[in-house]
Structure formats: C-alpha cells, structure tokens
Amino acid sequence: MNKALKSPLTYILFILPAFILFLGFFIYPIFTAVNNSLTSWNGISKTMTYIGLDNYVTAFNDIAFWKSVRNNVYFIFFSCLVQVPLIVIFSLLIANVKRLKGLYKTAVFMPSIMSTAVIGILWGFIYNPDFGLLNELLGVFGIEPIYWLSDKKWAMISILITNAWQWTGFYIIMVLAAILAIPKELDEAAAIDGATGFQRAVKITLPLIMPIVSVVIMLSVAGAMKAADIILVMTKGGPAGSTDVMATYMIRYAITSFRHGFGNSIAILIFVFTMIITVLYQVLIAKRTERIEY
C-alpha cells in the first residue's frame, strides 16, 4: 500500500478522470469558441468562413455592445456597494437573534432555490404599473404610478433589486456560517471589557469574516458578468436595450440572429473581462484578507 502511494502513477490515475473532464468541458469549449469567433458561421451550415478579428472590431464599434458593458458594470457596483453591505448587516442581525434563528435562515434562503422564471414573473406582478403592489403602496402617499420595467430610468434599477433579492439569502447563509464559526470566547471577552455590540461587530466579527466576504464579492462579480436569465424573463433587454447586458447581447446574436461566430466573440470578451476583473481583485484586495487567525 505504501509503495503504491509513493508511485507517481497512483496520483496520475486519481487525477486523470477529473483532468479529462476539465479538458472536455472547459478547455476544449474555450478553444472551440475562440475558433468560431474568428468566423462568420451561422451555427448551422457545415462550412465556416474565416474573417479574422472582424467580429471583435464590429463589437467594439457597436454602441449597443458598450451599453451592455455599462449595464454589467452597474451589476458589479450594485453588488459590491449595496448588496454585500446588506448581506453583512443581515448576517450580523440573524447571528444575534436568540429565538427562531432557523426560521430566519430558511426565510432569507428561500428565494435562492426558486426558479429565476418564477422570480421574474413574481416581481413582474409587483412592478405592474396598473395593479402592482409597489405602485399601490406609492399611491397611498399620492405618488403617480411608475412604469418600472418599461421606463428607461427605472428598468435597470428594478432588475438590480430583483436579482439582489433572489441571491442575497444565499450569500447571507455563507457569511452567517463564518460568523457562527467564530469562537464565542472572543465576543464574551470583549463584552466583559465593556465593548458594545456595535464595537464587537466592527472590531472583532467583521475582520474575522473578511475572507468569506471576499469570496462573496468574487461570486457576486462572477454572477454579475453572466447575468442573463432574470433580464430575459422580465424585460428581454428592453426598453430600447436599456437593460441589456453582455450575456443577453450575446444570446440575441448567437441564437436569435444566427450569427454564431459573432456570438462566440462576445462570449470570449465576457470571459476576458471577467478574468481581468478577477485578477485585479485578487491582486489588489483579496490577498490581504486570505489569512485570518483567531
């Protein structure tokens, strides 16, 4: 047994199945997408016409593409500056609840396991300008109905709120697990020394959960870059492309317009942009929060 464990062949045999899957479902599709992005292929015909970097030039010269990039940036900033702070606050509040803690955890996690189509339809009713719950509440204060999903001023923020509502609970559970893993002795010692609940949260709990908060930020950024389903259900990118993101822009051309080569070029750009953001975040911020000792 010991001889087998010392043999490099043993480790190769254990790694090989996962490595084959990695090649087949990650590396090969990437190279295929890169190859297709250099063509004018419609996704159906057997012949491909290579056109070099023309698809990328077309994308960079398209105003609609840059609007979709801007909307992805909105997703990222909303996630990092609004959603993540709310996640931390709600996690701290639930962690300090004495009764029915399980009920609160289940309640916040519930939207995360619901279908995006269901979420989109549900919030579509909430945003309905004629009988939606939101406009009914505004009407109590004498405010005129707002066309949440058909007005350029409100459509994007409506999508952002809906997307945050769906996924905030998932991240709360992650942060909550990190909070509950902190030894109680640290909090009790600080309380004995006269620290208030707010001071303990800021000086003890928050620094200790920064590694998991960093993970939450990375997952939020990744989710923001691939957001598409909630937009397709609620607005289909409208009105007038005001809620288009890179993924919906790609779907429109790759599937609806049968410009498969162009769609693959957008997929590659999404991958590149995501990698750049991830690397920058890891280099500038994430490394500072990797190791926390109790």
PARO-48576 format. One record per residue (C-alpha): residue number from 1; residue in one letter; y, x, z. Coordinates in nm, 4 decimals. Example, Ala and Ser with C-alpha at 12.3 -4.5 7.8 and 13.67 -1.06 7.14 Angstrom:
residues 2
ATOM  miti  rotor         Y         X         Z
ATOM     1      A   -0.4500    1.2300    0.7800
ATOM     2      S   -0.1060    1.3670    0.7140
***
This chain:
residues 294
ATOM  miti  rotor         Y         X         Z
ATOM     1      M    0.0000    0.0000    0.0000
ATOM     2      N    0.2430    0.2787    0.0946
ATOM     3      K    0.1610    0.4643   -0.2275
ATOM     4      A    0.2336    0.1503   -0.4288
ATOM     5      L    0.5713    0.1040   -0.2588
ATOM     6      K    0.6626    0.4657   -0.3317
ATOM     7      S    0.5865    0.4273   -0.7011
ATOM     8      P    0.8879    0.3577   -0.9284
ATOM     9      L    0.6607    0.1359   -1.1392
ATOM    10      T    0.6299   -0.1105   -0.8496
ATOM    11      Y    1.0053   -0.1598   -0.8323
ATOM    12      I    1.0285   -0.1873   -1.2101
ATOM    13      L    0.7673   -0.4640   -1.2121
ATOM    14      F    0.9589   -0.6568   -0.9456
ATOM    15      I    1.2923   -0.6165   -1.1251
ATOM    16      L    1.1626   -0.6768   -1.4783
ATOM    17      P    1.1362   -1.0621   -1.4703
ATOM    18      A    1.4917   -1.1022   -1.3378
ATOM    19      F    1.6162   -0.8382   -1.5824
ATOM    20      I    1.4559   -1.0199   -1.8772
ATOM    21      L    1.6193   -1.3456   -1.7701
ATOM    22      F    1.9508   -1.1643   -1.7315
ATOM    23      L    1.9243   -1.0251   -2.0846
ATOM    24      G    1.8131   -1.3563   -2.2324
ATOM    25      F    2.0590   -1.5889   -2.0620
ATOM    26      F    2.3641   -1.3666   -2.0104
ATOM    27      I    2.3803   -1.0514   -2.2225
ATOM    28      Y    2.2330   -1.1996   -2.5414
ATOM    29      P    2.4615   -1.5096   -2.5397
ATOM    30      I    2.7658   -1.2856   -2.4884
ATOM    31      F    2.6807   -1.0675   -2.7876
ATOM    32      T    2.5991   -1.3779   -2.9924
ATOM    33      A    2.9359   -1.5331   -2.9015
ATOM    34      V    3.1169   -1.2103   -2.9935
ATOM    35      N    2.9382   -1.2015   -3.3271
ATOM    36      N    3.0107   -1.5692   -3.4015
ATOM    37      S    3.3747   -1.5281   -3.3028
ATOM    38      L    3.4187   -1.2927   -3.5985
ATOM    39      T    3.3094   -1.5604   -3.8466
ATOM    40      S    3.4320   -1.8902   -3.9877
ATOM    41      W    3.0932   -2.0533   -3.9156
ATOM    42      N    3.0899   -2.4298   -3.8676
ATOM    43      G    2.7894   -2.4222   -3.6342
ATOM    44      I    2.5589   -2.5992   -3.8815
ATOM    45      S    2.5246   -2.4024   -4.2045
ATOM    46      K    2.2862   -2.1095   -4.2280
ATOM    47      T    2.5432   -1.8784   -4.3826
ATOM    48      M    2.8262   -1.7076   -4.1942
ATOM    49      T    3.1427   -1.5657   -4.3474
ATOM    50      Y    3.2802   -1.2742   -4.1507
ATOM    51      I    3.6588   -1.2833   -4.1182
ATOM    52      G    3.7150   -1.0105   -3.8593
ATOM    53      L    3.9729   -1.0853   -3.5917
ATOM    54      D    4.1352   -1.3751   -3.7772
ATOM    55      N    4.0153   -1.6284   -3.5179
ATOM    56      Y    4.1838   -1.4338   -3.2393
ATOM    57      V    4.5050   -1.3995   -3.4402
ATOM    58      T    4.5008   -1.7753   -3.5048
ATOM    59      A    4.4577   -1.8461   -3.1340
ATOM    60      F    4.7390   -1.6129   -3.0297
ATOM    61      N    4.9721   -1.7731   -3.2839
ATOM    62      D    4.8879   -2.1281   -3.1729
ATOM    63      I    5.1355   -2.2827   -2.9281
ATOM    64      A    4.8674   -2.5276   -2.8113
ATOM    65      F    4.6492   -2.2348   -2.7045
ATOM    66      W    4.9244   -2.0874   -2.4881
ATOM    67      K    4.9852   -2.4305   -2.3352
ATOM    68      S    4.6187   -2.4396   -2.2356
ATOM    69      V    4.6509   -2.0899   -2.0848
ATOM    70      R    4.9558   -2.2068   -1.8886
ATOM    71      N    4.7594   -2.5020   -1.7527
ATOM    72      N    4.4800   -2.2686   -1.6418
ATOM    73      V    4.7443   -2.0680   -1.4571
ATOM    74      Y    4.8581   -2.3914   -1.2910
ATOM    75      F    4.4997   -2.4476   -1.1776
ATOM    76      I    4.4804   -2.0972   -1.0312
ATOM    77      F    4.8125   -2.1162   -0.8474
ATOM    78      F    4.7402   -2.4646   -0.7137
ATOM    79      S    4.4003   -2.3490   -0.5876
ATOM    80      C    4.5341   -2.0337   -0.4209
ATOM    81      L    4.8664   -2.1618   -0.2839
ATOM    82      V    4.7821   -2.5229   -0.1964
ATOM    83      Q    4.4081   -2.5820   -0.1856
ATOM    84      V    4.2988   -2.2673    0.0000
ATOM    85      P    4.5557   -2.3061    0.2850
ATOM    86      L    4.4466   -2.6700    0.3261
ATOM    87      I    4.0832   -2.5596    0.3324
ATOM    88      V    4.1552   -2.3137    0.6146
ATOM    89      I    4.3608   -2.5680    0.8115
ATOM    90      F    4.0993   -2.8440    0.7855
ATOM    91      S    3.8214   -2.5982    0.8704
ATOM    92      L    4.0053   -2.4914    1.1865
ATOM    93      L    4.0630   -2.8530    1.2839
ATOM    94      I    3.6995   -2.9550    1.2314
ATOM    95      A    3.5754   -2.6444    1.4145
ATOM    96      N    3.7691   -2.7516    1.7232
ATOM    97      V    3.6525   -3.1133    1.7178
ATOM    98      K    3.4408   -3.1927    2.0218
ATOM    99      R    3.2771   -3.5151    1.9046
ATOM   100      L    3.1379   -3.6358    1.5689
ATOM   101      K    3.1698   -3.2911    1.4119
ATOM   102      G    2.8686   -3.3625    1.1896
ATOM   103      L    3.0312   -3.6819    1.0627
ATOM   104      Y    3.3470   -3.4957    0.9624
ATOM   105      K    3.1487   -3.2259    0.7847
ATOM   106      T    2.9490   -3.4852    0.5929
ATOM   107      A    3.2639   -3.6797    0.5025
ATOM   108      V    3.4511   -3.3822    0.3581
ATOM   109      F    3.1421   -3.2539    0.1741
ATOM   110      M    3.0552   -3.5885    0.0121
ATOM   111      P    3.2922   -3.5626   -0.2898
ATOM   112      S    3.1391   -3.2264   -0.3842
ATOM   113      I    2.7979   -3.3796   -0.4508
ATOM   114      M    2.9344   -3.6673   -0.6553
ATOM   115      S    2.9294   -3.6572   -1.0356
ATOM   116      T    3.2545   -3.5449   -1.1949
ATOM   117      A    3.2381   -3.8534   -1.4180
ATOM   118      V    3.2290   -4.0747   -1.1092
ATOM   119      I    3.5185   -3.8811   -0.9541
ATOM   120      G    3.7221   -3.9145   -1.2730
ATOM   121      I    3.6613   -4.2887   -1.3026
ATOM   122      L    3.7339   -4.3442   -0.9331
ATOM   123      W    4.0653   -4.1602   -0.9461
ATOM   124      G    4.1422   -4.3267   -1.2767
ATOM   125      F    4.1472   -4.6561   -1.0869
ATOM   126      I    4.3601   -4.5010   -0.8120
ATOM   127      Y    4.6109   -4.3774   -1.0711
ATOM   128      N    4.6109   -4.7015   -1.2722
ATOM   129      P    4.9772   -4.7962   -1.3316
ATOM   130      D    4.9161   -5.1726   -1.3050
ATOM   131      F    4.6800   -5.2194   -1.0123
ATOM   132      G    4.6078   -4.8670   -0.8828
ATOM   133      L    4.6069   -4.8012   -0.5108
ATOM   134      L    4.8693   -4.5280   -0.5379
ATOM   135      N    5.1243   -4.7432   -0.7175
ATOM   136      E    5.0533   -5.0316   -0.4823
ATOM   137      L    5.1444   -4.8061   -0.1894
ATOM   138      L    5.4586   -4.6880   -0.3672
ATOM   139      G    5.5506   -5.0494   -0.4356
ATOM   140      V    5.5636   -5.1155   -0.0623
ATOM   141      F    5.8604   -4.8766   -0.0488
ATOM   142      G    6.0230   -5.0286   -0.3565
ATOM   143      I    5.9292   -4.7408   -0.5901
ATOM   144      E    5.8667   -4.8285   -0.9543
ATOM   145      P    5.5113   -4.7764   -1.0896
ATOM   146      I    5.4382   -4.4268   -1.2163
ATOM   147      Y    5.2178   -4.3663   -1.5205
ATOM   148      W    5.0244   -4.0872   -1.3558
ATOM   149      L    4.7864   -3.9976   -1.6391
ATOM   150      S    4.9996   -4.0884   -1.9389
ATOM   151      D    5.3267   -3.9245   -1.8357
ATOM   152      K    5.3622   -3.5534   -1.9146
ATOM   153      K    5.5496   -3.4957   -1.5885
ATOM   154      W    5.2682   -3.6314   -1.3713
ATOM   155      A    4.9451   -3.5912   -1.5677
ATOM   156      M    4.8745   -3.2276   -1.4779
ATOM   157      I    4.9511   -3.2613   -1.1077
ATOM   158      S    4.7304   -3.5729   -1.0995
ATOM   159      I    4.4410   -3.3723   -1.2443
ATOM   160      L    4.5001   -3.0882   -0.9977
ATOM   161      I    4.4942   -3.3241   -0.6996
ATOM   162      T    4.1756   -3.4917   -0.8192
ATOM   163      N    3.9995   -3.1609   -0.8809
ATOM   164      A    4.1076   -3.0305   -0.5391
ATOM   165      W    3.9843   -3.3491   -0.3689
ATOM   166      Q    3.6436   -3.3037   -0.5273
ATOM   167      W    3.5866   -2.9388   -0.4325
ATOM   168      T    3.7842   -2.8864   -0.1123
ATOM   169      G    3.4975   -3.0136    0.1026
ATOM   170      F    3.2525   -2.7649   -0.0490
ATOM   171      Y    3.4774   -2.4736    0.0437
ATOM   172      I    3.5516   -2.6214    0.3881
ATOM   173      I    3.1806   -2.6047    0.4700
ATOM   174      M    3.1749   -2.2360    0.3734
ATOM   175      V    3.4805   -2.1484    0.5831
ATOM   176      L    3.3589   -2.3649    0.8691
ATOM   177      A    3.0286   -2.1762    0.8772
ATOM   178      A    3.2238   -1.8492    0.9085
ATOM   179      I    3.4358   -1.9893    1.1915
ATOM   180      L    3.1352   -2.1161    1.3859
ATOM   181      A    2.9676   -1.7752    1.3473
ATOM   182      I    3.2466   -1.6025    1.5401
ATOM   183      P    3.1281   -1.5201    1.8950
ATOM   184      K    3.2747   -1.7687    2.1403
ATOM   185      E    3.3385   -1.4868    2.3878
ATOM   186      L    3.6313   -1.3647    2.1765
ATOM   187      D    3.8054   -1.7020    2.1838
ATOM   188      E    3.7301   -1.7544    2.5526
ATOM   189      A    3.8651   -1.4112    2.6449
ATOM   190      A    4.1858   -1.4789    2.4549
ATOM   191      A    4.2201   -1.8188    2.6244
ATOM   192      I    4.1785   -1.6564    2.9662
ATOM   193      D    4.4531   -1.4080    2.8741
ATOM   194      G    4.6849   -1.7028    2.8120
ATOM   195      A    4.6746   -1.7268    2.4303
ATOM   196      T    4.7455   -2.0741    2.2934
ATOM   197      G    4.5174   -2.2469    2.0431
ATOM   198      F    4.7568   -2.1626    1.7598
ATOM   199      Q    4.7755   -1.7968    1.8632
ATOM   200      R    4.3965   -1.7710    1.8831
ATOM   201      A    4.3628   -1.9251    1.5368
ATOM   202      V    4.6186   -1.6898    1.3811
ATOM   203      K    4.5353   -1.3684    1.5676
ATOM   204      I    4.1576   -1.3986    1.6053
ATOM   205      T    3.9936   -1.6613    1.3863
ATOM   206      L    4.1918   -1.6140    1.0672
ATOM   207      P    4.1493   -1.2337    1.0417
ATOM   208      L    3.7767   -1.2653    1.1108
ATOM   209      I    3.7175   -1.5230    0.8378
ATOM   210      M    3.9210   -1.3433    0.5718
ATOM   211      P    3.6075   -1.2139    0.3895
ATOM   212      I    3.4826   -1.5689    0.3315
ATOM   213      V    3.8364   -1.6866    0.2468
ATOM   214      S    3.8426   -1.4105   -0.0140
ATOM   215      V    3.5162   -1.5450   -0.1583
ATOM   216      V    3.6628   -1.8969   -0.1629
ATOM   217      I    3.9650   -1.7702   -0.3563
ATOM   218      M    3.7402   -1.5987   -0.6103
ATOM   219      L    3.5293   -1.9118   -0.6560
ATOM   220      S    3.8456   -2.1191   -0.6925
ATOM   221      V    3.9778   -1.8855   -0.9612
ATOM   222      A    3.6452   -1.8966   -1.1466
ATOM   223      G    3.6416   -2.2758   -1.1201
ATOM   224      A    3.9991   -2.2938   -1.2475
ATOM   225      M    3.9120   -2.0867   -1.5553
ATOM   226      K    3.6170   -2.3067   -1.6521
ATOM   227      A    3.7676   -2.6442   -1.5565
ATOM   228      A    3.6984   -2.8953   -1.8314
ATOM   229      D    3.4825   -3.1885   -1.7230
ATOM   230      I    3.7368   -3.3612   -1.4972
ATOM   231      I    4.0009   -3.3336   -1.7718
ATOM   232      L    3.7703   -3.4702   -2.0411
ATOM   233      V    3.6854   -3.7685   -1.8223
ATOM   234      M    4.0393   -3.8505   -1.7132
ATOM   235      T    4.2803   -3.7537   -1.9943
ATOM   236      K    4.0850   -3.5755   -2.2726
ATOM   237      G    4.3636   -3.3173   -2.2675
ATOM   238      G    4.6457   -3.5665   -2.3160
ATOM   239      P    4.9099   -3.6830   -2.3204
ATOM   240      A    5.0036   -3.4604   -2.6163
ATOM   241      G    4.7991   -3.1682   -2.4857
ATOM   242      S    4.9837   -3.1551   -2.1530
ATOM   243      T    4.6560   -3.1307   -1.9556
ATOM   244      D    4.4626   -2.9142   -2.1996
ATOM   245      V    4.3032   -2.6019   -2.0532
ATOM   246      M    4.1303   -2.3219   -2.2388
ATOM   247      A    3.7875   -2.4815   -2.1981
ATOM   248      T    3.8932   -2.8195   -2.3399
ATOM   249      Y    4.0813   -2.6415   -2.6183
ATOM   250      M    3.7599   -2.4549   -2.6991
ATOM   251      I    3.5478   -2.7727   -2.6917
ATOM   252      R    3.7875   -2.9500   -2.9285
ATOM   253      Y    3.7447   -2.6859   -3.1964
ATOM   254      A    3.3866   -2.5719   -3.1367
ATOM   255      I    3.2311   -2.9189   -3.1175
ATOM   256      T    3.4711   -3.1878   -3.2366
ATOM   257      S    3.6237   -2.9976   -3.5298
ATOM   258      F    3.3096   -2.7991   -3.6231
ATOM   259      R    3.4979   -2.4680   -3.6063
ATOM   260      H    3.2227   -2.2917   -3.4179
ATOM   261      G    3.3470   -1.9422   -3.4920
ATOM   262      F    3.6949   -2.0225   -3.3643
ATOM   263      G    3.5493   -2.1929   -3.0569
ATOM   264      N    3.3467   -1.8806   -2.9777
ATOM   265      S    3.6604   -1.6685   -2.9974
ATOM   266      I    3.8214   -1.8926   -2.7342
ATOM   267      A    3.5075   -1.8594   -2.5185
ATOM   268      I    3.5367   -1.4805   -2.5395
ATOM   269      L    3.9053   -1.4994   -2.4444
ATOM   270      I    3.8175   -1.7145   -2.1423
ATOM   271      F    3.5588   -1.4552   -2.0404
ATOM   272      V    3.8043   -1.1660   -2.0856
ATOM   273      F    4.0878   -1.3384   -1.8991
ATOM   274      T    3.8536   -1.4278   -1.6136
ATOM   275      M    3.7253   -1.0703   -1.5910
ATOM   276      I    4.0806   -0.9311   -1.5852
ATOM   277      I    4.1864   -1.1679   -1.3069
ATOM   278      T    3.8680   -1.0963   -1.1092
ATOM   279      V    3.9043   -0.7190   -1.1368
ATOM   280      L    4.2712   -0.7293   -1.0407
ATOM   281      Y    4.1946   -0.9457   -0.7402
ATOM   282      Q    3.9067   -0.7230   -0.6302
ATOM   283      V    4.1142   -0.4047   -0.6641
ATOM   284      L    4.4389   -0.5316   -0.5141
ATOM   285      I    4.3267   -0.7767   -0.2449
ATOM   286      A    3.9550   -0.8343   -0.1906
ATOM   287      K    3.8643   -0.4758   -0.0888
ATOM   288      R    4.0995   -0.4982    0.2087
ATOM   289      T    3.9012   -0.7881    0.3564
ATOM   290      E    3.5455   -0.6801    0.2818
ATOM   291      R    3.4508   -0.5453    0.6258
ATOM   292      I    3.5410   -0.7192    0.9465
ATOM   293      E    3.3848   -0.6124    1.2748
ATOM   294      Y    3.3715   -0.8272    1.5854
***
